[in-house]
Amino acid sequence: MAGGAQLSTYREGSLHAALKSLYARPGDRTEETVDGFIVDVVRDDELVEIQTASFASAARKMRLLTTDHRVVVVHPIAGERILVGVDADGVVESRRRSPKRGLPMDLFDELVAFPELVVHPNFRLELVLVREEEVRGPVPAGARFRYPRKWWRVDRRLLEVVSTIRVDTATDLLGLLPAGLPDPFTSADIAAASGRSKRLAMRAAYCLQRAGATTCVGKQGRLRTYSPAANPQ
């Protein structure tokens, strides 16, 4: 980033713009109003929404649009992230690789907002595994956060699309779980096998059941046990 360059905000960031450009085809319209909502990419038979922020903010929009339109939600997950620190003028001060690596199952952290839509005939998800840069700058004067912090996320930039994963069915959701789970399994089993938090594992278990991918078959102590559904949609 050149010194003195204006920094973009996260919600209007470079990653969103880059993915929108990648998914737009000749003849598509972008940033067009459909049923009262601004949609990223509009084509005759499909709407494409690039969702880099919280799914919760788009839950009502997705539920209403899928009533009459085919909708694809594109969600990036950073398998590799380069952290770029800049000063207030946008001058790069540091650059390092984040030790955190995204996994496809990280989708469940957001999908908890509308897991039932996975089996809706007008809805599908596309996970985009990417390499990205996360630009961090000093907290602006007057900004307030729940917890004290010295930096905030200014922008996310696409470096490379590594692969994509389509999620059209409840069975596709099951494919996001780590291999080697017992049958039946608990959220604790998911956390142990994936190395992810108990919170994410509980969200995964919830999403899978709501989407009809699994059935609750009992309890193991305080934890519910789940098995893959006999006939997932």
N, C-alpha and C positions, 0 to 999 in steps of 0.2 A: 504494500500500500504506500503510495507516495505521501511525503510529508505534506500536511495541510489539506489532504483530501477529505471530503465530507464523509463521515461514517454513516452507513445505512443502519436502520433498526432491524432487530431480529424478525419482527413480524412481516417486514417488507424486504426480507433478506435475499441475498444472492442465490442461496441454495434453492429457494422456492422459484425464483425467476429462471434458473438454469433448468430445473426439472420441467417447468411449464414449457419452456422452449423445446426440450427434448420430446415431450409428449404431443405437442401440437403438430398436426399434419397439414399439408396444403389444403386450403379451403376451410379449415377450422376457424372459429371465432374465439377470441380470448377476452376474458373479463366482461362477459355478457350477462345481462339479467335474465334469469329463468325463474318463473313463478315467484318473483320478488326477491330472489337471491342472486348475488354475483357469483358466477361460476367461472373457474379458471379456463377451461377449454370446453367449447361447445361444438359438437358435430351433429349431423342429422339424426344419428341413431344412438348417441351416447354422450354423457357428460363426464368430464374428467376433473376431479378435485385433487390438487396437490396439498396434502396435509402435513406440514412440517411442525405445526404447533399442536396443542392439546386437542384430542378428539372431542372432549367434553364441550368445547365451544362450538362444535359443528354438529352435535347430536340432533338437534331439532331440524336443522337444514337437511341432513342426510335422510332422516325418517320421512320428511315431507317430499323431497325430490324423488325418492325411490317409489313413491306411489304411482307416478306417471312416466318416469324416465329410467333408462338404464344408467347407472352411476358407477364409475370406477374411482376408488380412493387410492391415491398413490402416496405411500408413506416411506420416507427414507430412514434407514438404520445405518449408523456409522460403524462399519467393521473396523475402520481405522480413523483416528482423529488426530490432526495436528493442531496443537494449541499455539496460537499466535498472540502475544501480548503487545499492545500498542499504547502510546501515550494519548493525551487529550487531543493532540493534533493529527493522530493517525500514523505516527512514525513507529515502525516496528522496533520493539525493545527486546523481545525474546521469541524463541520458536522451539517447541519440543513436542515429542510424540506422547499422547495420552496413554497411560497404561490400561485404560478401560477399552474394551472391545465389544461392540454391539453384537447381539445374536438375534436371529429371526424371532425367537420367542419373546423378545422385548416388546413385540407388538402388543402383547396382552396388557401391558401397563396402560396403553391408550384404548385398546378395544373394549375395555370394561365399560366405556361410555355407551356402546350399542352392540353388544355381542350377538344379539338376535338377528341383526341385519345380514350376518354372514350367509344365512340360508335363504335370504330373500331372493327371488328370481331376478330382480332388477339390480342387484348389488354384487360387487366383487371388490376385493382388495388386491393391490399389487405392492409388494414390498420391494424396495430398491436398496440393495446393499451397496454402500458407497464408501469411498475415501473422501474425507472432507477436512477443511480447515475451519476451526472455530476461533473467531477473533474476539479477544477479550480486552476491554478498556476500563479506565477508571470510572467509578460510579459518578454520574452527573450530580452536580450540586442540587440538593433538594429532593433527590430520589429517596424513596423509602422502601425498605425490604423487611420482611418478617424477622430475619436474622441479620446481624451486622455482617458486612462483606466489603472487601476492598476492590472488587472488580465486578463487571457485569458482561453478559454476552452481547456483543455488538452485532455480529453477523456470522453466518455460516456460508462457506463457499464449497461448491462441488469441485473435487479434484478428479474423480473417476467413478464411473458406474461399474461395479465389480460383477454383479449379477442381479437378477430379478426373480421373485417368487410370487406366483399367482395363488391367491386364496379365494376359491370359488365355492367351496363346500365345507361342511363340518369335518369331513375326513382330511381336508387340507390343513385345517387347524390342528388336528392330532399330529400331523407331520412336523409341526413346529416344536413339539416336545423333545427333550433329550432322549437319546436311545437308552435302552436297558431298564426302563421302568418296570416294576413288578405289576402283576394284574391280580387283584386290584391295586391301585396306588393312592397315595395321599398327597396333599400339597407339600408335606415335608419331604416326600420322595422326589418330587419335582425340584425342590430347592437343592437337595443334596446332589442330584444327578447333573443339574445345570450349573451349580455354583452361584446361582442368583439368590436374591433375598427371599425371605419367607413372604414378604408382602407381594412380590411379583408372582411367586408360586401360587399364592392364594387367589390372585387375580386370574391367573391362567386356569385354575380349577373352576372358578366361577364362570369364566367365558366359555369354556368347553361345555359345561353343563347347560348353560343358557342357549348355546347354539345347537344343542342336541348331539354333540359329539361324544359325550360320556353320560353315564347313568350312575347316580349315587346308589351304592349297593350295601352300605352299612357304615360302621364306625370303627375306628381303631383308637381307643382312648377317647380323646376329645376331637379327633380329626375324622372327617368323613372320608370314606373310601370310594373310589370311582373305577369303573370299567368302561372300555370303549363301548358305545352303543351298538346294538345288534345291527341296526339298519340306519346309520347316520345319513342325513340328506347330502 
